Amino acid sequence: MLIGVAAAILIVMMLALIRAFIGPTLYDRILAVNMFGTKTVLLIAVLGFLTARPDFLDIALAYALINFISIIGVLRFFEYNRPNFTDGNHD
Amino acid sequence: MEIMIDLLLNIGSGILLILGGFFCVSGGVGLLRFPDFYTRMHAAGVTDTLGAGLILVGLMLQSTHLIVLLKLILVLLFALLTGPAASHALAKAAMHGNLKPLLYRDKSTR
């Protein structure tokens, strides 16, 4: 059961990576990285239960915090001094 | 009696885990197939919190020690708190970076 869920989470991480590569705009890539991070938290928790090691949950907790802070940091950087976009949907 | 409770707990956690996995995969597929950034963000954000919530509650049913249960509750709390906050910051940054939402698409460009 846990192996199935871990496989599903790995599939979702692959999908998020695909979106990170082909994502046309910058914000698609940030969104994909954000989703990848939250899925990593879940994967660590599930693997912690799979290998019967409860201390993995501390790692999952720390990773959830760091993921959130990094997303906010990246957004704060890109919000004010934006690189000049060359793709279509920007005026 | 003990066996009955354990059986119910295992079945419950199994069902929750399967549902959570399904919703996570649906979020991933939605992330790829939706036409516009804001629709993709909706797909990612909604199923992110729901899938994570279901999986973590499914794990909670399997946890034997109290400390494991508390840590899982904390992870669920942070996931439910930081998910919407990050999505809001991302949407604000996207709107601020004048990324226009795809409001309509006539049949020809599909």
N, CA and C atoms of all chains as a GROMACS GRO file, in nm:
protein
  603
    1MET      N    1   0.083  -0.120   0.000
    1MET     CA    2   0.000   0.000   0.000
    1MET      C    3   0.087   0.126   0.000
    2LEU      N    4   0.183   0.131   0.093
    2LEU     CA    5   0.268   0.249   0.099
    2LEU      C    6   0.354   0.259  -0.026
    3ILE      N    7   0.395   0.145  -0.077
    3ILE     CA    8   0.479   0.147  -0.199
    3ILE      C    9   0.399   0.206  -0.314
    4GLY      N   10   0.270   0.172  -0.320
    4GLY     CA   11   0.186   0.227  -0.427
    4GLY      C   12   0.177   0.378  -0.417
    5VAL      N   13   0.157   0.426  -0.293
    5VAL     CA   14   0.146   0.571  -0.277
    5VAL      C   15   0.278   0.637  -0.310
    6ALA      N   16   0.390   0.574  -0.267
    6ALA     CA   17   0.521   0.633  -0.298
    6ALA      C   18   0.540   0.638  -0.450
    7ALA      N   19   0.495   0.534  -0.522
    7ALA     CA   20   0.508   0.534  -0.667
    7ALA      C   21   0.423   0.645  -0.727
    8ALA      N   22   0.301   0.663  -0.673
    8ALA     CA   23   0.215   0.770  -0.726
    8ALA      C   24   0.281   0.906  -0.706
    9ILE      N   25   0.339   0.925  -0.588
    9ILE     CA   26   0.402   1.055  -0.561
    9ILE      C   27   0.521   1.075  -0.654
   10LEU      N   28   0.597   0.967  -0.682
   10LEU     CA   29   0.710   0.982  -0.774
   10LEU      C   30   0.661   1.019  -0.914
   11ILE      N   31   0.546   0.961  -0.954
   11ILE     CA   32   0.491   0.994  -1.086
   11ILE      C   33   0.456   1.143  -1.090
   12VAL      N   34   0.394   1.192  -0.981
   12VAL     CA   35   0.355   1.333  -0.980
   12VAL      C   36   0.478   1.421  -0.984
   13MET      N   37   0.586   1.376  -0.917
   13MET     CA   38   0.708   1.457  -0.920
   13MET      C   39   0.762   1.462  -1.063
   14MET      N   40   0.754   1.351  -1.135
   14MET     CA   41   0.798   1.352  -1.274
   14MET      C   42   0.714   1.451  -1.355
   15LEU      N   43   0.581   1.448  -1.334
   15LEU     CA   44   0.493   1.540  -1.408
   15LEU      C   45   0.531   1.684  -1.377
   16ALA      N   46   0.559   1.711  -1.249
   16ALA     CA   47   0.595   1.849  -1.212
   16ALA      C   48   0.726   1.888  -1.279
   17LEU      N   49   0.820   1.793  -1.288
   17LEU     CA   50   0.948   1.826  -1.354
   17LEU      C   51   0.924   1.854  -1.501
   18ILE      N   52   0.833   1.777  -1.564
   18ILE     CA   53   0.807   1.802  -1.706
   18ILE      C   54   0.753   1.943  -1.723
   19ARG      N   55   0.657   1.979  -1.634
   19ARG     CA   56   0.604   2.115  -1.643
   19ARG      C   57   0.715   2.216  -1.615
   20ALA      N   58   0.809   2.186  -1.529
   20ALA     CA   59   0.917   2.282  -1.500
   20ALA      C   60   1.002   2.302  -1.626
   21PHE      N   61   1.021   2.196  -1.706
   21PHE     CA   62   1.106   2.211  -1.824
   21PHE      C   63   1.034   2.284  -1.935
   22ILE      N   64   0.905   2.248  -1.961
   22ILE     CA   65   0.842   2.306  -2.078
   22ILE      C   66   0.764   2.432  -2.042
   23GLY      N   67   0.755   2.464  -1.913
   23GLY     CA   68   0.670   2.575  -1.870
   23GLY      C   69   0.706   2.701  -1.945
   24PRO      N   70   0.614   2.763  -2.023
   24PRO     CA   71   0.656   2.880  -2.101
   24PRO      C   72   0.701   2.997  -2.014
   25THR      N   73   0.622   3.026  -1.909
   25THR     CA   74   0.659   3.146  -1.834
   25THR      C   75   0.740   3.108  -1.710
   26LEU      N   76   0.799   3.209  -1.651
   26LEU     CA   77   0.880   3.187  -1.530
   26LEU      C   78   0.794   3.133  -1.418
   27TYR      N   79   0.666   3.184  -1.411
   27TYR     CA   80   0.584   3.148  -1.297
   27TYR      C   81   0.540   3.003  -1.305
   28ASP      N   82   0.531   2.946  -1.429
   28ASP     CA   83   0.502   2.803  -1.437
   28ASP      C   84   0.612   2.723  -1.372
   29ARG      N   85   0.736   2.769  -1.392
   29ARG     CA   86   0.848   2.692  -1.336
   29ARG      C   87   0.847   2.702  -1.184
   30ILE      N   88   0.815   2.822  -1.132
   30ILE     CA   89   0.811   2.834  -0.986
   30ILE      C   90   0.699   2.747  -0.931
   31LEU      N   91   0.585   2.744  -1.001
   31LEU     CA   92   0.473   2.661  -0.956
   31LEU      C   93   0.513   2.514  -0.956
   32ALA      N   94   0.586   2.470  -1.062
   32ALA     CA   95   0.626   2.329  -1.068
   32ALA      C   96   0.723   2.296  -0.955
   33VAL      N   97   0.815   2.390  -0.927
   33VAL     CA   98   0.911   2.364  -0.819
   33VAL      C   99   0.839   2.359  -0.686
   34ASN      N  100   0.739   2.445  -0.669
   34ASN     CA  101   0.662   2.444  -0.544
   34ASN      C  102   0.591   2.310  -0.527
   35MET      N  103   0.530   2.262  -0.636
   35MET     CA  104   0.459   2.133  -0.625
   35MET      C  105   0.558   2.021  -0.599
   36PHE      N  106   0.676   2.029  -0.665
   36PHE     CA  107   0.779   1.926  -0.643
   36PHE      C  108   0.818   1.923  -0.495
   37GLY      N  109   0.830   2.043  -0.434
   37GLY     CA  110   0.871   2.049  -0.295
   37GLY      C  111   0.767   1.987  -0.202
   38THR      N  112   0.641   2.020  -0.224
   38THR     CA  113   0.540   1.964  -0.134
   38THR      C  114   0.530   1.813  -0.153
   39LYS      N  115   0.552   1.766  -0.276
   39LYS     CA  116   0.547   1.620  -0.295
   39LYS      C  117   0.666   1.553  -0.230
   40THR      N  118   0.780   1.625  -0.224
   40THR     CA  119   0.896   1.567  -0.154
   40THR      C  120   0.864   1.548  -0.007
   41VAL      N  121   0.792   1.646   0.051
   41VAL     CA  122   0.753   1.633   0.192
   41VAL      C  123   0.672   1.506   0.210
   42LEU      N  124   0.577   1.484   0.120
   42LEU     CA  125   0.492   1.364   0.132
   42LEU      C  126   0.574   1.238   0.112
   43LEU      N  127   0.667   1.244   0.016
   43LEU     CA  128   0.746   1.123  -0.011
   43LEU      C  129   0.830   1.087   0.110
   44ILE      N  130   0.889   1.188   0.176
   44ILE     CA  131   0.972   1.160   0.294
   44ILE      C  132   0.886   1.099   0.402
   45ALA      N  133   0.763   1.154   0.421
   45ALA     CA  134   0.676   1.099   0.526
   45ALA      C  135   0.640   0.954   0.495
   46VAL      N  136   0.605   0.928   0.367
   46VAL     CA  137   0.565   0.790   0.332
   46VAL      C  138   0.683   0.696   0.346
   47LEU      N  139   0.803   0.740   0.304
   47LEU     CA  140   0.919   0.652   0.316
   47LEU      C  141   0.954   0.630   0.462
   48GLY      N  142   0.929   0.734   0.545
   48GLY     CA  143   0.953   0.714   0.686
   48GLY      C  144   0.866   0.603   0.741
   49PHE      N  145   0.741   0.597   0.695
   49PHE     CA  146   0.654   0.489   0.742
   49PHE      C  147   0.692   0.357   0.678
   50LEU      N  148   0.742   0.363   0.553
   50LEU     CA  149   0.775   0.239   0.483
   50LEU      C  150   0.890   0.169   0.553
   51THR      N  151   0.991   0.246   0.594
   51THR     CA  152   1.110   0.186   0.656
   51THR      C  153   1.100   0.190   0.808
   52ALA      N  154   0.979   0.217   0.860
   52ALA     CA  155   0.955   0.214   1.005
   52ALA      C  156   1.056   0.298   1.080
   53ARG      N  157   1.081   0.420   1.030
   53ARG     CA  158   1.173   0.511   1.102
   53ARG      C  159   1.097   0.642   1.125
   54PRO      N  160   1.042   0.659   1.247
   54PRO     CA  161   0.958   0.776   1.271
   54PRO      C  162   1.033   0.908   1.264
   55ASP      N  163   1.170   0.907   1.270
   55ASP     CA  164   1.238   1.036   1.273
   55ASP      C  165   1.241   1.100   1.134
   56PHE      N  166   1.194   1.031   1.032
   56PHE     CA  167   1.186   1.095   0.900
   56PHE      C  168   1.089   1.211   0.903
   57LEU      N  169   0.990   1.206   0.994
   57LEU     CA  170   0.888   1.311   0.993
   57LEU      C  171   0.948   1.446   1.031
   58ASP      N  172   1.056   1.446   1.112
   58ASP     CA  173   1.121   1.574   1.141
   58ASP      C  174   1.179   1.632   1.012
   59ILE      N  175   1.237   1.543   0.932
   59ILE     CA  176   1.295   1.592   0.805
   59ILE      C  177   1.184   1.647   0.717
   60ALA      N  178   1.070   1.576   0.713
   60ALA     CA  179   0.959   1.623   0.629
   60ALA      C  180   0.911   1.759   0.676
   61LEU      N  181   0.904   1.775   0.809
   61LEU     CA  182   0.859   1.904   0.864
   61LEU      C  183   0.955   2.015   0.825
   62ALA      N  184   1.086   1.990   0.844
   62ALA     CA  185   1.185   2.093   0.811
   62ALA      C  186   1.180   2.125   0.662
   63TYR      N  187   1.161   2.022   0.581
   63TYR     CA  188   1.159   2.044   0.436
   63TYR      C  189   1.038   2.126   0.395
   64ALA      N  190   0.923   2.103   0.463
   64ALA     CA  191   0.804   2.182   0.429
   64ALA      C  192   0.830   2.329   0.458
   65LEU      N  193   0.896   2.358   0.570
   65LEU     CA  194   0.923   2.499   0.604
   65LEU      C  195   1.017   2.560   0.503
   66ILE      N  196   1.129   2.488   0.475
   66ILE     CA  197   1.230   2.544   0.385
   66ILE      C  198   1.170   2.565   0.246
   67ASN      N  199   1.084   2.473   0.203
   67ASN     CA  200   1.024   2.487   0.069
   67ASN      C  201   0.942   2.615   0.062
   68PHE      N  202   0.864   2.640   0.169
   68PHE     CA  203   0.781   2.760   0.166
   68PHE      C  204   0.866   2.886   0.164
   69ILE      N  205   0.970   2.888   0.248
   69ILE     CA  206   1.055   3.007   0.254
   69ILE      C  207   1.122   3.029   0.119
   70SER      N  208   1.167   2.920   0.054
   70SER     CA  209   1.238   2.940  -0.073
   70SER      C  210   1.144   2.992  -0.180
   71ILE      N  211   1.018   2.943  -0.179
   71ILE     CA  212   0.924   2.993  -0.280
   71ILE      C  213   0.901   3.143  -0.260
   72ILE      N  214   0.881   3.183  -0.133
   72ILE     CA  215   0.859   3.326  -0.109
   72ILE      C  216   0.983   3.405  -0.147
   73GLY      N  217   1.103   3.351  -0.118
   73GLY     CA  218   1.226   3.422  -0.153
   73GLY      C  219   1.238   3.440  -0.303
   74VAL      N  220   1.214   3.335  -0.379
   74VAL     CA  221   1.226   3.346  -0.525
   74VAL      C  222   1.124   3.446  -0.577
   75LEU      N  223   1.002   3.439  -0.524
   75LEU     CA  224   0.899   3.532  -0.574
   75LEU      C  225   0.937   3.676  -0.539
   76ARG      N  226   0.990   3.695  -0.416
   76ARG     CA  227   1.027   3.832  -0.380
   76ARG      C  228   1.134   3.883  -0.474
   77PHE      N  229   1.229   3.792  -0.515
   77PHE     CA  230   1.335   3.840  -0.604
   77PHE      C  231   1.277   3.876  -0.740
   78PHE      N  232   1.185   3.789  -0.791
   78PHE     CA  233   1.142   3.811  -0.928
   78PHE      C  234   1.034   3.916  -0.937
   79GLU      N  235   0.978   3.958  -0.821
   79GLU     CA  236   0.865   4.049  -0.833
   79GLU      C  237   0.913   4.189  -0.868
   80TYR      N  238   1.033   4.228  -0.822
   80TYR     CA  239   1.068   4.370  -0.838
   80TYR      C  240   1.167   4.390  -0.951
   81ASN      N  241   1.275   4.312  -0.959
   81ASN     CA  242   1.361   4.337  -1.075
   81ASN      C  243   1.345   4.220  -1.170
   82ARG      N  244   1.239   4.233  -1.257
   82ARG     CA  245   1.205   4.121  -1.345
   82ARG      C  246   1.298   4.119  -1.465
   83PRO      N  247   1.345   4.000  -1.511
   83PRO     CA  248   1.420   3.991  -1.637
   83PRO      C  249   1.324   4.019  -1.752
   84ASN      N  250   1.374   4.068  -1.868
   84ASN     CA  251   1.282   4.104  -1.976
   84ASN      C  252   1.237   3.976  -2.046
   85PHE      N  253   1.104   3.953  -2.045
   85PHE     CA  254   1.050   3.829  -2.100
   85PHE      C  255   1.048   3.838  -2.251
   86THR      N  256   1.073   3.728  -2.321
   86THR     CA  257   1.068   3.730  -2.468
   86THR      C  258   0.951   3.648  -2.519
   87ASP      N  259   0.877   3.576  -2.435
   87ASP     CA  260   0.770   3.490  -2.491
   87ASP      C  261   0.646   3.575  -2.514
   88GLY      N  262   0.540   3.513  -2.568
   88GLY     CA  263   0.430   3.586  -2.627
   88GLY      C  264   0.344   3.660  -2.526
   89ASN      N  265   0.304   3.593  -2.419
   89ASN     CA  266   0.191   3.650  -2.344
   89ASN      C  267   0.235   3.754  -2.241
   90HIS      N  268   0.324   3.845  -2.281
   90HIS     CA  269   0.354   3.960  -2.194
   90HIS      C  270   0.341   4.083  -2.279
   91ASP      N  271   0.277   4.189  -2.226
   91ASP     CA  272   0.268   4.308  -2.313
   91ASP      C  273   0.393   4.392  -2.300
   92MET      N  274  -1.138  -0.843   1.966
   92MET     CA  275  -1.179  -0.704   1.950
   92MET      C  276  -1.062  -0.621   1.895
   93GLU      N  277  -0.942  -0.654   1.950
   93GLU     CA  278  -0.826  -0.575   1.903
   93GLU      C  279  -0.807  -0.594   1.754
   94ILE      N  280  -0.826  -0.723   1.711
   94ILE     CA  281  -0.800  -0.750   1.569
   94ILE      C  282  -0.895  -0.669   1.482
   95MET      N  283  -1.022  -0.659   1.531
   95MET     CA  284  -1.121  -0.585   1.450
   95MET      C  285  -1.078  -0.440   1.432
   96ILE      N  286  -1.030  -0.381   1.543
   96ILE     CA  287  -0.992  -0.239   1.534
   96ILE      C  288  -0.874  -0.223   1.440
   97ASP      N  289  -0.774  -0.316   1.456
   97ASP     CA  290  -0.658  -0.303   1.367
   97ASP      C  291  -0.700  -0.319   1.223
   98LEU      N  292  -0.791  -0.415   1.198
   98LEU     CA  293  -0.835  -0.437   1.059
   98LEU      C  294  -0.899  -0.310   1.004
   99LEU      N  295  -0.988  -0.250   1.086
   99LEU     CA  296  -1.056  -0.130   1.039
   99LEU      C  297  -0.956  -0.018   1.013
  100LEU      N  298  -0.858  -0.004   1.105
  100LEU     CA  299  -0.760   0.104   1.086
  100LEU      C  300  -0.683   0.083   0.957
  101ASN      N  301  -0.642  -0.044   0.934
  101ASN     CA  302  -0.563  -0.068   0.813
  101ASN      C  303  -0.646  -0.041   0.688
  102ILE      N  304  -0.770  -0.087   0.689
  102ILE     CA  305  -0.854  -0.064   0.570
  102ILE      C  306  -0.875   0.085   0.549
  103GLY      N  307  -0.903   0.157   0.660
  103GLY     CA  308  -0.926   0.302   0.648
  103GLY      C  309  -0.804   0.372   0.595
  104SER      N  310  -0.688   0.339   0.649
  104SER     CA  311  -0.568   0.409   0.602
  104SER      C  312  -0.540   0.372   0.458
  105GLY      N  313  -0.568   0.248   0.420
  105GLY     CA  314  -0.545   0.209   0.280
  105GLY      C  315  -0.632   0.290   0.186
  106ILE      N  316  -0.761   0.301   0.223
  106ILE     CA  317  -0.852   0.376   0.134
  106ILE      C  318  -0.807   0.521   0.124
  107LEU      N  319  -0.772   0.582   0.240
  107LEU     CA  320  -0.731   0.723   0.237
  107LEU      C  321  -0.604   0.741   0.155
  108LEU      N  322  -0.511   0.646   0.169
  108LEU     CA  323  -0.386   0.661   0.094
  108LEU      C  324  -0.412   0.652  -0.056
  109ILE      N  325  -0.500   0.558  -0.094
  109ILE     CA  326  -0.527   0.544  -0.238
  109ILE      C  327  -0.593   0.670  -0.290
  110LEU      N  328  -0.692   0.723  -0.214
  110LEU     CA  329  -0.760   0.846  -0.258
  110LEU      C  330  -0.660   0.961  -0.268
  111GLY      N  331  -0.572   0.973  -0.165
  111GLY     CA  332  -0.474   1.082  -0.168
  111GLY      C  333  -0.383   1.069  -0.287
  112GLY      N  334  -0.337   0.945  -0.316
  112GLY     CA  335  -0.250   0.927  -0.432
  112GLY      C  336  -0.321   0.963  -0.560
  113PHE      N  337  -0.451   0.925  -0.568
  113PHE     CA  338  -0.525   0.957  -0.690
  113PHE      C  339  -0.536   1.107  -0.708
  114PHE      N  340  -0.565   1.180  -0.598
  114PHE     CA  341  -0.581   1.325  -0.614
  114PHE      C  342  -0.449   1.390  -0.647
  115CYS      N  343  -0.337   1.338  -0.591
  115CYS     CA  344  -0.207   1.396  -0.626
  115CYS      C  345  -0.179   1.377  -0.774
  116VAL      N  346  -0.207   1.256  -0.825
  116VAL     CA  347  -0.180   1.231  -0.968
  116VAL      C  348  -0.270   1.320  -1.054
  117SER      N  349  -0.397   1.338  -1.009
  117SER     CA  350  -0.486   1.424  -1.089
  117SER      C  351  -0.432   1.566  -1.091
  118GLY      N  352  -0.374   1.612  -0.977
  118GLY     CA  353  -0.312   1.745  -0.976
  118GLY      C  354  -0.197   1.753  -1.074
  119GLY      N  355  -0.114   1.649  -1.077
  119GLY     CA  356  -0.001   1.650  -1.170
  119GLY      C  357  -0.047   1.653  -1.313
  120VAL      N  358  -0.149   1.573  -1.346
  120VAL     CA  359  -0.200   1.572  -1.484
  120VAL      C  360  -0.259   1.709  -1.517
  121GLY      N  361  -0.334   1.766  -1.419
  121GLY     CA  362  -0.391   1.899  -1.443
  121GLY      C  363  -0.282   2.001  -1.466
  122LEU      N  364  -0.170   1.985  -1.396
  122LEU     CA  365  -0.059   2.080  -1.413
  122LEU      C  366  -0.010   2.079  -1.557
  123LEU      N  367  -0.018   1.963  -1.622
  123LEU     CA  368   0.036   1.954  -1.759
  123LEU      C  369  -0.066   1.995  -1.862
  124ARG      N  370  -0.195   1.959  -1.839
  124ARG     CA  371  -0.289   1.971  -1.950
  124ARG      C  372  -0.361   2.104  -1.954
  125PHE      N  373  -0.360   2.184  -1.850
  125PHE     CA  374  -0.442   2.305  -1.851
  125PHE      C  375  -0.375   2.412  -1.938
  126PRO      N  376  -0.456   2.497  -2.005
  126PRO     CA  377  -0.401   2.586  -2.108
  126PRO      C  378  -0.325   2.705  -2.053
  127ASP      N  379  -0.359   2.750  -1.933
  127ASP     CA  380  -0.309   2.882  -1.892
  127ASP      C  381  -0.246   2.869  -1.755
  128PHE      N  382  -0.161   2.968  -1.719
  128PHE     CA  383  -0.089   2.955  -1.593
  128PHE      C  384  -0.184   2.949  -1.475
  129TYR      N  385  -0.288   3.036  -1.477
  129TYR     CA  386  -0.373   3.046  -1.359
  129TYR      C  387  -0.457   2.919  -1.342
  130THR      N  388  -0.498   2.858  -1.455
  130THR     CA  389  -0.571   2.731  -1.440
  130THR      C  390  -0.477   2.622  -1.386
  131ARG      N  391  -0.351   2.627  -1.433
  131ARG     CA  392  -0.257   2.527  -1.381
  131ARG      C  393  -0.235   2.546  -1.232
  132MET      N  394  -0.231   2.672  -1.191
  132MET     CA  395  -0.208   2.696  -1.049
  132MET      C  396  -0.326   2.647  -0.968
  133HIS      N  397  -0.447   2.664  -1.026
  133HIS     CA  398  -0.565   2.611  -0.955
  133HIS      C  399  -0.553   2.460  -0.940
  134ALA      N  400  -0.515   2.394  -1.052
  134ALA     CA  401  -0.505   2.248  -1.044
  134ALA      C  402  -0.402   2.206  -0.941
  135ALA      N  403  -0.285   2.274  -0.945
  135ALA     CA  404  -0.177   2.233  -0.854
  135ALA      C  405  -0.216   2.263  -0.710
  136GLY      N  406  -0.270   2.383  -0.686
  136GLY     CA  407  -0.295   2.422  -0.548
  136GLY      C  408  -0.403   2.339  -0.483
  137VAL      N  409  -0.513   2.318  -0.552
  137VAL     CA  410  -0.627   2.250  -0.489
  137VAL      C  411  -0.590   2.107  -0.456
  138THR      N  412  -0.540   2.035  -0.558
  138THR     CA  413  -0.516   1.894  -0.530
  138THR      C  414  -0.393   1.876  -0.441
  139ASP      N  415  -0.306   1.978  -0.440
  139ASP     CA  416  -0.190   1.970  -0.350
  139ASP      C  417  -0.235   1.954  -0.206
  140THR      N  418  -0.318   2.048  -0.161
  140THR     CA  419  -0.358   2.042  -0.021
  140THR      C  420  -0.448   1.920   0.002
  141LEU      N  421  -0.538   1.889  -0.092
  141LEU     CA  422  -0.630   1.777  -0.067
  141LEU      C  423  -0.554   1.646  -0.068
  142GLY      N  424  -0.468   1.626  -0.169
  142GLY     CA  425  -0.394   1.500  -0.177
  142GLY      C  426  -0.304   1.483  -0.057
  143ALA      N  427  -0.234   1.591  -0.020
  143ALA     CA  428  -0.144   1.583   0.096
  143ALA      C  429  -0.225   1.554   0.221
  144GLY      N  430  -0.341   1.621   0.234
  144GLY     CA  431  -0.422   1.598   0.353
  144GLY      C  432  -0.466   1.454   0.365
  145LEU      N  433  -0.513   1.396   0.255
  145LEU     CA  434  -0.562   1.259   0.261
  145LEU      C  435  -0.449   1.162   0.291
  146ILE      N  436  -0.333   1.183   0.227
  146ILE     CA  437  -0.222   1.090   0.250
  146ILE      C  438  -0.176   1.100   0.395
  147LEU      N  439  -0.166   1.224   0.447
  147LEU     CA  440  -0.116   1.238   0.585
  147LEU      C  441  -0.216   1.179   0.685
  148VAL      N  442  -0.347   1.197   0.661
  148VAL     CA  443  -0.444   1.137   0.753
  148VAL      C  444  -0.439   0.985   0.740
  149GLY      N  445  -0.415   0.936   0.618
  149GLY     CA  446  -0.400   0.791   0.603
  149GLY      C  447  -0.281   0.740   0.681
  150LEU      N  448  -0.171   0.817   0.682
  150LEU     CA  449  -0.054   0.776   0.760
  150LEU      C  450  -0.085   0.784   0.909
  151MET      N  451  -0.168   0.885   0.947
  151MET     CA  452  -0.198   0.899   1.089
  151MET      C  453  -0.265   0.773   1.141
  152LEU      N  454  -0.352   0.712   1.059
  152LEU     CA  455  -0.422   0.593   1.107
  152LEU      C  456  -0.325   0.478   1.132
  153GLN      N  457  -0.211   0.483   1.062
  153GLN     CA  458  -0.116   0.372   1.078
  153GLN      C  459  -0.014   0.397   1.187
  154SER      N  460  -0.015   0.519   1.243
  154SER     CA  461   0.095   0.550   1.336
  154SER      C  462   0.067   0.483   1.471
  155THR      N  463   0.172   0.426   1.530
  155THR     CA  464   0.154   0.352   1.657
  155THR      C  465   0.187   0.441   1.777
  156HIS      N  466   0.290   0.525   1.765
  156HIS     CA  467   0.330   0.605   1.882
  156HIS      C  468   0.263   0.741   1.878
  157LEU      N  469   0.244   0.802   1.994
  157LEU     CA  470   0.177   0.932   1.999
  157LEU      C  471   0.262   1.039   1.933
  158ILE      N  472   0.396   1.030   1.954
  158ILE     CA  473   0.483   1.136   1.904
  158ILE      C  474   0.478   1.138   1.750
  159VAL      N  475   0.463   1.018   1.690
  159VAL     CA  476   0.454   1.014   1.544
  159VAL      C  477   0.325   1.083   1.501
  160LEU      N  478   0.217   1.060   1.576
  160LEU     CA  479   0.090   1.122   1.541
  160LEU      C  480   0.101   1.273   1.551
  161LEU      N  481   0.168   1.322   1.657
  161LEU     CA  482   0.180   1.468   1.673
  161LEU      C  483   0.260   1.527   1.558
  162LYS      N  484   0.371   1.458   1.520
  162LYS     CA  485   0.451   1.513   1.409
  162LYS      C  486   0.370   1.516   1.281
  163LEU      N  487   0.290   1.412   1.259
  163LEU     CA  488   0.208   1.410   1.137
  163LEU      C  489   0.107   1.523   1.140
  164ILE      N  490   0.050   1.550   1.257
  164ILE     CA  491  -0.046   1.660   1.266
  164ILE      C  492   0.023   1.792   1.235
  165LEU      N  493   0.149   1.807   1.283
  165LEU     CA  494   0.222   1.931   1.254
  165LEU      C  495   0.251   1.943   1.106
  166VAL      N  496   0.292   1.832   1.043
  166VAL     CA  497   0.320   1.839   0.898
  166VAL      C  498   0.194   1.876   0.824
  167LEU      N  499   0.080   1.816   0.864
  167LEU     CA  500  -0.046   1.849   0.796
  167LEU      C  501  -0.080   1.995   0.817
  168LEU      N  502  -0.060   2.045   0.941
  168LEU     CA  503  -0.091   2.186   0.969
  168LEU      C  504  -0.008   2.276   0.880
  169PHE      N  505   0.126   2.249   0.872
  169PHE     CA  506   0.210   2.337   0.790
  169PHE      C  507   0.172   2.326   0.643
  170ALA      N  508   0.141   2.203   0.597
  170ALA     CA  509   0.104   2.189   0.456
  170ALA      C  510  -0.021   2.271   0.427
  171LEU      N  511  -0.119   2.269   0.520
  171LEU     CA  512  -0.244   2.341   0.495
  171LEU      C  513  -0.224   2.491   0.508
  172LEU      N  514  -0.123   2.531   0.588
  172LEU     CA  515  -0.101   2.676   0.604
  172LEU      C  516  -0.017   2.731   0.490
  173THR      N  517   0.092   2.660   0.455
  173THR     CA  518   0.184   2.720   0.358
  173THR      C  519   0.133   2.705   0.216
  174GLY      N  520   0.050   2.604   0.187
  174GLY     CA  521   0.004   2.585   0.050
  174GLY      C  522  -0.069   2.706  -0.004
  175PRO      N  523  -0.180   2.745   0.060
  175PRO     CA  524  -0.251   2.863   0.008
  175PRO      C  525  -0.167   2.990   0.011
  176ALA      N  526  -0.082   3.004   0.113
  176ALA     CA  527  -0.002   3.128   0.120
  176ALA      C  528   0.093   3.134   0.002
  177ALA      N  529   0.157   3.022  -0.029
  177ALA     CA  530   0.250   3.024  -0.142
  177ALA      C  531   0.175   3.047  -0.272
  178SER      N  532   0.057   2.986  -0.287
  178SER     CA  533  -0.020   3.006  -0.411
  178SER      C  534  -0.060   3.152  -0.425
  179HIS      N  535  -0.099   3.214  -0.312
  179HIS     CA  536  -0.140   3.355  -0.319
  179HIS      C  537  -0.023   3.442  -0.361
  180ALA      N  538   0.096   3.415  -0.298
  180ALA     CA  539   0.212   3.498  -0.332
  180ALA      C  540   0.247   3.479  -0.480
  181LEU      N  541   0.233   3.353  -0.528
  181LEU     CA  542   0.268   3.326  -0.668
  181LEU      C  543   0.172   3.399  -0.761
  182ALA      N  544   0.041   3.396  -0.727
  182ALA     CA  545  -0.056   3.462  -0.815
  182ALA      C  546  -0.034   3.612  -0.814
  183LYS      N  547  -0.005   3.668  -0.698
  183LYS     CA  548   0.018   3.813  -0.690
  183LYS      C  549   0.142   3.850  -0.772
  184ALA      N  550   0.248   3.770  -0.759
  184ALA     CA  551   0.370   3.801  -0.834
  184ALA      C  552   0.342   3.789  -0.984
  185ALA      N  553   0.261   3.689  -1.023
  185ALA     CA  554   0.233   3.672  -1.166
  185ALA      C  555   0.152   3.791  -1.217
  186MET      N  556   0.049   3.832  -1.141
  186MET     CA  557  -0.030   3.947  -1.186
  186MET      C  558   0.056   4.072  -1.187
  187HIS      N  559   0.145   4.083  -1.086
  187HIS     CA  560   0.232   4.201  -1.080
  187HIS      C  561   0.327   4.200  -1.199
  188GLY      N  562   0.369   4.078  -1.242
  188GLY     CA  563   0.458   4.069  -1.357
  188GLY      C  564   0.379   4.074  -1.487
  189ASN      N  565   0.268   4.137  -1.488
  189ASN     CA  566   0.171   4.157  -1.597
  189ASN      C  567   0.158   4.034  -1.685
  190LEU      N  568   0.136   3.915  -1.622
  190LEU     CA  569   0.103   3.794  -1.698
  190LEU      C  570  -0.049   3.791  -1.711
  191LYS      N  571  -0.100   3.806  -1.832
  191LYS     CA  572  -0.246   3.819  -1.850
  191LYS      C  573  -0.310   3.682  -1.843
  192PRO      N  574  -0.421   3.664  -1.767
  192PRO     CA  575  -0.492   3.535  -1.770
  192PRO      C  576  -0.559   3.515  -1.905
  193LEU      N  577  -0.568   3.387  -1.945
  193LEU     CA  578  -0.629   3.353  -2.074
  193LEU      C  579  -0.780   3.358  -2.054
  194LEU      N  580  -0.849   3.470  -2.092
  194LEU     CA  581  -0.989   3.484  -2.053
  194LEU      C  582  -1.080   3.405  -2.145
  195TYR      N  583  -1.053   3.407  -2.275
  195TYR     CA  584  -1.141   3.330  -2.366
  195TYR      C  585  -1.054   3.273  -2.475
  196ARG      N  586  -1.098   3.163  -2.534
  196ARG     CA  587  -1.023   3.106  -2.645
  196ARG      C  588  -1.125   3.056  -2.746
  197ASP      N  589  -1.129   3.116  -2.864
  197ASP     CA  590  -1.232   3.072  -2.962
  197ASP      C  591  -1.192   2.935  -3.016
  198LYS      N  592  -1.286   2.869  -3.081
  198LYS     CA  593  -1.266   2.729  -3.118
  198LYS      C  594  -1.147   2.714  -3.211
  199SER      N  595  -1.112   2.818  -3.286
  199SER     CA  596  -1.012   2.797  -3.391
  199SER      C  597  -0.876   2.767  -3.329
  200THR      N  598  -0.846   2.827  -3.215
  200THR     CA  599  -0.708   2.810  -3.166
  200THR      C  600  -0.694   2.686  -3.079
  201ARG      N  601  -0.800   2.608  -3.060
  201ARG     CA  602  -0.785   2.492  -2.970
  201ARG      C  603  -0.690   2.388  -3.028
   0.00000   0.00000   0.00000
